[in-house]
Amino acid sequence: DFTNDITEWFDADGNETALQLHQSSVGTLTGNGTTLRLNIHETIFVDFVNGIPVSAKHVGVLDSIIGPDGPVFLRTGQAVFQVVLDPNSGFYVDGPVLARHGLRDDFDPVAFCAAFS
């Protein structure tokens, strides 16, 4: 289940100056009798220069996958990305990481792979 609430700001000339995305992803991944729970809640603050997005700051629970024995992947805090134009889709997307603050990164690849091998 994915929700995306969008708030946009524009200057007097109609150029977008800021964008906030309040995103939530909740669901399950199931394989070989194992169920992993997905629970992500983040806010993304996008900054613009002359109507072009230049950076995206992600704040909150950026990734959360919980297995039967506890967290398999948990990433919280703040990650700031350069925004780049994807030539294949024509959309602006997160590019290289510019900064990470207060980020907790716990990933158990053995537990994740065991659920689906």
N, C-alpha and C positions, 0 to 999 in steps of 0.2 A: 504494500500500500504506500504510494508516494504522494505527498502533498507539496505544493510549491506556491507560497504566497509572495507576490511581487509588489514592491513599492518603488516608484520611479520619481525622480526630480528633474526638472528642466529649467534652463535659464530663460530670460525674456525673449531670446531669439529662437526658442524651441529646441536648443541643443540639450541632449541629456547630460546631466552633471553628476548624478549618483543613482545607484540602484541597490536595493536590498532584497535578497531572496531568503525567505524563511522556509527551509526545507526539512522534510521529515520522511524517512524511509523505514518502514516497519514490515517485517516479513519473516519467512522461514526458508531454509535450505535443507532439503532432505535427501539422504542417500544412504544405501546399505543399512537401513534401520536407525540411522543417526539423524537427529534434527538439530540444526543450528539456528539460533534466533538472531535476526538482524534488527538493530534498533539505532537509527542515526537521527540526530536532531542538531542542525547547524544553521547559523545565519551567515550569509555571504554578503559582504559590503564591497561593491564594485565602484571604483573611482574612474572618472573620465577626464580627458583633456581634449578640448575642442570637439566634443561629441564622440570621441573614440575611447573605448574602455582600455585602461592601462594596467590596472592592478585589481586583484580580487582577494579580500581577506576573509578566510573561513574561520569561524569561531564556534566552539561548542563540542558536542560529541561527534567527531568527524567520521569515525568508523567504530562500530560495535557489533561483533559477532560473538555470541555466547553459546557454548556447547554444554553437554550434559555435566561436564566437570568444571565449568567456569569459563572465563574469557578465553577465546581463541584469538581474537584480534580486537584490540581496544586502542583507539587513538583519540585523544582529547586535547584541547588547547586552541592554539591559533596557528594557522599556516597562511602565508601571504604569497600569492603567485603573480607573475607577470601574465597579462592577458595577451594572447596572440591570435591572429586570424588563421583558422584552419582552412587551407586552400581546397581541401576535398569537400568539406561541407559548406563553406562560405560563412561559417559562424565563428564568433570569437569564443575562445576556450582558455582554460587554465594552461599556462605554459610553465616555464622554469620556476622553481621555488625561489623566492626572494628572501624570505625570513620565516623562522619558526620560533614560537615563544610558548613556554609552559606546556610544550607538547609531550604527552605521554604516549609512547609507542610500545605496545606489547603485542607481539604476534607469535603464535605457536604454529609453525607450518606443519609440524608432525600431526598435531590434533586436527588441523584443517584437512590435510591430505588423507588422513585415516578415515575421515567421515565419508570420503568419496572415492576411495580406491577399492 
